[in-house]
Amino acid sequence: MTAPGSPPLAARPAPAEDIDRRERQLTAISRRVTSEEAAALATCFGPDDCYGVAWTLVHLIETAPHPVPPWEHPGPEAGDRAEVLRGRWGGGPPAA
């Protein structure tokens, strides 16, 4: 798995090779990730959807069993993906 220590997904504009590399990394991860892996993957979100790669990340995280550990909200530029994770996957930002 490549998530721990991986930089966040690139923001627009980003070089095509960076986008392709991250897409390949995510699609190489075996489906049905553990809750711990899902929480680690959730730290890889960048400030925007990274040309759709963020949705690949969302769908990978969704393969984790429930419940999942708390995850950091990706921020105001996250769009719908944060709500999708919260609605489908549960969890959310840790309580302050």
WONOR-V254468 format. One record per helix or strand of 3 or more residues. SS is the DSSP state (a for helix, b for strand). FROM is the first residue (numbers start at 0). TO is the last residue. Records with the same first field share a line. If there is no record, write none. Layout:
SS->FROM-TO, FROM-TO
//
This chain:
a->15-27, 34-41, 49-60, 75-77, 79-88
//
